Amino acid sequence: MKKKVKYSNKFGKEQKIDGKNLKIIKDFLPSPDELFLKEEKVKITIEVDVETYQFFQKLALSFNKKYQPLMREILKQYARKYR
């Protein structure tokens, strides 16, 4: 008969489980509430030149995404950098 496995919450300590030395690590994943956090958005209308539009559209298509979220993310990062 196999030995019963004992589990522990001692992070960073090595344990033998099923004959293997394993190191227990702290859970680093965000909670579901943090994963689905929505930022408040404002709808705006902007005009861009054709080349800029085509650039973002092509880039987004290469990742199988829409171009608007890509542009929004770039604008957000630019604003954060220069605040």
Beta strands, then each sheet from edge to edge (+ up, - down):
strand 1: 14-17
strand 2: 20-23
sheet 1: 1+ 2-
end
